[in-house]
């Protein structure tokens, strides 16, 4: 099987939703709040020691709110393995690889698989 | 005497030739197997996803949207008004305003034409042909920028132009 990777990433700044179409046909929809809360950078995960782990269950309980911290400005590709978003509060340090993004999919099917 | 026979056996030119030939064949087979098993992974990892950022609305009035009905030939009132005249060939458009129902992509312009596939809400397409008028609607021929099997004619009413990915 091919490596799991997105074939299309759409970030709708009006709806505050990022949609990823995967090469296995799955579609993931992330609220900007979830996308920001799950930032895998050292600052977001509470230190370098906590980086590289799977998304934590509490991330999916984050209350959606419209603040500079979760207003997306831009998304850039990082090589061929991930993306990095730029937020309105200036944060742009998180690198989300494909594997992490798929584990972050909030759909009921993916959440059941994760549990 | 026995040692001499054994020594002569290993010096047999046919045996040496066969051994070298077998070694070379084994090497070629191994190289072929490696290249065959590695190439799909390389190509899979080399391509990048199409990233589309949809900008925030500007001062331009936002078009009213409505949900299309499930009927095969919806009335004109079921469709939102067509977008401003910035749709053109080579523009990237996004399916919008379907309320999650998706947009039918048909084999030709017209409500009686065969439905080929359902374009998802927010899915991005590349405009390749059009416009054509049929059944009181403007139709454009769309194709998926990353999947050329996703193509067909769609009404302009549920499309909006997005920034080039």
Interface residues (C-beta under 8 A of the other chain):
Chain A: X2 X3 X5 X6 X7 X8 X9 X10 X11 X12 X13 X14 X17 X19 X20 X21 X23 X27 X72 X74 X75 X76 X77 X80 X81 X83
Chain B: X40 X41 X44 X45 X46 X47 X48 X49 X50 X51 X52 X53 X54 X55 X56 X57 X94 X120 X122 X123 X124 X145 X146 X147 X165
